[in-house]
């Protein structure tokens, strides 16, 4: 009976240490992904906010243009208002596309650099000092 208890306690000790080792290894690899995904989520929230602000701006400008068209007194004046609006809309869309591309690129690079830094830190923490010198 004592021998059986000794074997059980030995196995329980091994399992506990194995779980601890695997648990630490799992946390070390999961944490950088979590940090990187948080950074990417922050970046995409900024992109979404920019798109929403642009959409609101476009609606406001469209209403202004509609009022100006309604107040025009001749066909030539209406064509002039429409031409100005079309030019400004094209410039705005090109500018907004550049902003969104820039925000998206910065978001991706920021999340990848966060992941890289965390991976480098994890590698330094795991590598024993004797192996690093060799």
N, C-alpha and C positions, 0 to 999 in steps of 0.2 A: 504494500500500500504506500509506503513512504517513497519507494522507487517511482511509482506512478505519479505521485504528486510532484516529485523532482523533475520528471520528464515534462509534465504539463507546465510547470512554472518556467522551465527552460524554453519550451516552445512559445509560451506567452511572451516571454522576454524577447525572443527573436522576432516574433511578429510585431511587437510594439516598436522595436528598433527599426525594423524594415519599413513599417508604416511611417515612422518619423522621417526616415531618410527619403522615402518616396514623396512624402508630404512636403518636405522642404524643397525637393527638386521640382515638384509641381508648382509650388508657389514662386520659385525663382523664374520659371519659364512663363508663367501666366501673368505676372505683374507687369512686365514690359509691354505685353500685348494690351493689357487693360489701359495703361498709360497712353499708349499710342492711339488706341481707339477713342479715348477721351479727347485727345488733342484733335483727332480727325473730326469728331462730332462737334467740337467747338468751332472748327473751321467751316464745316458745312452749315452750322447755324448762322455764321456770319454771312455766308453766301446766300442763304435763304432770306435773311434780313435785307440784304442788298437787293435781291430780286423783288421782294415785297415793296420796298421803298420805291424802286423803279416803276413797278406797276401802278402804285398810287400816283406817282408823278405823271405817268403817261395818261392816266384817267383825267387828272386835273387839267393837263395841257389839252387833251381832246375836248373837254368841256369848254375851255377857253376858245379853242378854234371853232367849235360849233356856234358859240355866241357871236364870234367875229363874223362868221359866215352869214348868220341870220341878220346881222346888222349891216351887211354890205348892201350897197345901193345899186351896183351894176354887176354885170357878168364879169367884166375885166377885174373889178375889185375882188370878187369872190375867187377868181382864178389866182390873183396875186396872194390872197390869204392862204389858199390851199398850197401854193408853191412854197411859200415861207414855212408853212407847217411841215410839208413833206421834207424840205431840206433839214429843218431842225430835228425832225424825227429820225432821219438817217444818221445824223451826227450823234444824237443821243444813243441810238441803238449800237453804233460802233463803239462809242465810249463805254457804254455799259458792258458790252461783250468783252472789252479789254479788262475792265474792272473785275468781272466775274472770272475770267481766265486767270488773272493775277491772284485773286483770292483763292481760287481752287488750287493753283500750283503751290502757293505758299502753305496752304493747309496740308497738302500731301507731303511736301518736303518737311514741314514741321513735324508731322506725325512719324515720318520715316526717320528723321534725325533723333526724335525722342526714343524710338524703338532701338536705333543703333547705339545711342548713349546708354540705354538701360542694358542692352546686350553686352556692351563693352564692360560696364560696371559689374554685371553678373559674372562675366568671364574672369575679371580681376579678383572678384570675391571667391570664386570657386577654385581657381588655380593656386595650388600650394606654392609657397615661396621658393622651395627647393626646385620645383619644376620650372618656374619662371626664369630662374638663373641659368638653367641647363640649355 
